[in-house]
């Protein structure tokens, strides 16, 4: 191959590149948004009603209805009552029921109540929040002075009985 033709080709390429750089920037699309940029979403008037002070949340902070929606969609979903598997109501031992304040609860409800008790009484270790320092009531349940948070769930199973038993 001739060296002259090779250098001519490279020079032509360079000229094309500089011409592209000097050319005017690409025009915007018809919608006024340049290619590759994200268009902001705008809330529709059916979702937001400026006259209504209700923010669409129920007392638990969950969205139940949308403001300004028609009457068919105004029904708020009721909570699902689960009574099988993990959510099956269990009988609690006397020591556990004294801590929780109930005689029958499901496992998730029991764990939730135990954590409420631990937080209100400040029983978590300050250095390692995973460790729970047991007071007299929890010591009767777990039969230990300190319990790891995951071991706590295992030990709770020993204090919960099926209603059939």
C-alpha positions in Angstrom: 0.0 0.0 0.0 1.1 3.5 -0.7 2.0 5.6 2.3 0.5 8.7 0.6 -2.9 7.1 0.5 -2.8 6.1 4.1 -1.9 9.6 5.3 -4.6 11.1 3.1 -7.2 8.8 4.7 -6.2 9.7 8.2 -6.2 13.4 7.4 -9.8 13.1 5.9 -10.9 11.3 9.1 -9.5 14.1 11.2 -11.2 16.8 9.1 -14.6 15.0 9.5 -14.1 14.8 13.3 -13.3 18.5 13.6 -16.2 19.4 11.3 -18.6 17.4 13.5 -17.3 19.2 16.7 -17.8 22.6 15.1 -21.3 21.8 13.9 -24.2 23.3 15.8 -25.6 21.2 18.7 -28.5 18.9 17.9 -31.9 20.5 18.0 -34.3 19.6 20.8 -37.2 17.3 20.3 -40.7 18.6 19.6 -41.6 18.1 23.3 -38.9 20.5 24.3 -36.8 17.8 26.0 -33.3 16.9 24.6 -32.6 13.3 23.8 -31.3 11.3 26.8 -32.7 13.6 29.4 -35.5 12.5 31.7 -38.8 14.3 31.7 -40.3 15.3 35.1 -43.5 13.6 36.0 -46.4 15.8 36.8 -49.2 14.8 39.1 -52.6 14.7 37.4 -55.5 16.7 38.8 -57.4 13.4 39.5 -54.7 12.3 42.0 -54.2 15.7 43.7 -57.2 17.7 44.8 -56.1 21.2 46.1 -59.5 21.7 47.9 -59.1 18.6 50.0 -56.9 18.7 53.1 -56.8 14.9 53.4 -53.5 13.6 52.3 -54.9 10.2 51.4 -53.4 8.4 54.4 -55.3 6.6 57.1 -54.5 6.7 60.8 -51.7 4.2 60.4 -49.9 6.3 57.7 -50.8 3.9 54.9 -52.5 5.1 51.8 -56.0 3.9 51.7 -57.8 6.2 49.2 -56.7 8.8 46.8 -58.0 12.3 47.2 -60.4 13.3 44.5 -61.1 9.7 43.4 -64.6 8.5 42.6 -66.9 6.8 45.1 -66.1 3.2 44.0 -62.5 3.5 45.0 -63.0 5.2 48.4 -63.2 1.9 50.2 -60.2 1.3 52.5 -58.7 -2.1 52.5 -59.2 -3.9 55.8 -56.3 -5.6 57.5 -55.9 -9.3 56.6 -56.5 -11.5 59.6 -54.1 -14.5 59.4 -54.8 -17.5 61.6 -52.6 -20.2 60.1 -48.9 -21.1 60.1 -46.8 -18.5 61.8 -49.8 -16.4 62.7 -51.6 -19.1 64.5 -52.6 -18.0 68.0 -50.5 -19.8 70.7 -50.9 -20.2 74.4 -48.2 -18.4 76.4 -46.4 -19.7 79.5 -47.3 -17.8 82.7 -43.9 -16.1 82.9 -44.2 -15.0 79.2 -47.8 -13.9 79.6 -46.8 -11.7 82.6 -44.2 -9.9 80.4 -46.5 -9.5 77.4 -49.8 -9.0 79.2 -51.7 -11.5 77.1 -52.4 -15.2 77.4 -52.7 -16.0 73.7 -50.7 -14.4 70.9 -49.2 -15.4 67.6 -45.4 -15.7 67.3 -44.9 -12.4 65.4 -47.2 -10.6 67.8 -45.3 -12.1 70.8 -41.9 -11.0 69.4 -43.2 -7.5 68.7 -44.5 -7.2 72.3 -41.2 -8.5 73.7 -39.3 -5.9 71.8 -41.7 -3.2 73.1 -40.9 -4.4 76.6 -37.2 -4.4 76.0 -37.2 -0.9 74.5 -39.4 0.6 77.2 -37.3 -0.8 80.0 -33.9 -0.1 78.2 -32.7 -3.7 78.3 -30.5 -3.6 75.2 -26.8 -3.6 75.8 -25.4 -0.1 74.9 -22.2 -1.4 73.2 -23.8 -4.3 71.4 -27.5 -3.7 70.6 -27.9 -7.4 69.6 -27.5 -8.4 73.2 -30.4 -8.2 75.6 -29.7 -7.8 79.4 -32.5 -9.7 81.1 -34.3 -8.2 84.1 -36.2 -10.5 86.6 -39.3 -10.9 84.3 -37.2 -11.8 81.3 -34.9 -14.0 83.3 -38.0 -16.1 84.3 -38.8 -16.5 80.5 -35.3 -17.1 79.1 -33.5 -18.6 82.1 -30.4 -16.5 81.3 -28.9 -13.2 82.2 -28.0 -12.1 78.7 -29.7 -13.3 75.5 -28.7 -12.7 71.8 -31.6 -11.3 69.8 -31.7 -14.3 67.5 -31.5 -16.8 70.3 -34.4 -14.9 71.9 -36.7 -16.1 69.2 -35.6 -19.7 69.7 -36.1 -19.5 73.4 -39.6 -18.0 73.0 -40.6 -21.2 71.2 -40.1 -23.0 74.5 -42.7 -20.7 76.2 -45.4 -21.0 73.5 -47.8 -23.9 73.3 -50.4 -24.9 70.7 -54.0 -24.5 71.9 -54.5 -28.2 71.1 -52.0 -29.3 73.8 
